[in-house]
């Protein structure tokens, strides 16, 4: 999980993930379009994302397509965000019940 956090710590890598989320299966050239980075810099960022398992690569002939792998982000959500969110939802539900005069048995 450390590799995932390291990969997500960089704004440029997050931007690449956002672009893959918007349109999955892009080539290096497509990912470079409109970015203020060299092709080599984008390639290095993609290598970090691949190493963290955030990006999967599929070869189609001579083209290398990059796909977002949301599984590691889902694991972060489950471990670090989801458990806190559940408590908040329960608290809001308890508040709603109290305000509406409902008991927990209903």
Buried (B, 14 or more C-beta within 10 A) or exposed (E): EEBBEEBBEEEBBBBBBEBBEEEEBBEBEBBBEEBEBEEEEBEBBBEBBBEBBBBBEEEEEEEBBBEBBEEBBEBBEEEEEEEEEEEEEEEEEEEEEEEEEEEEEE
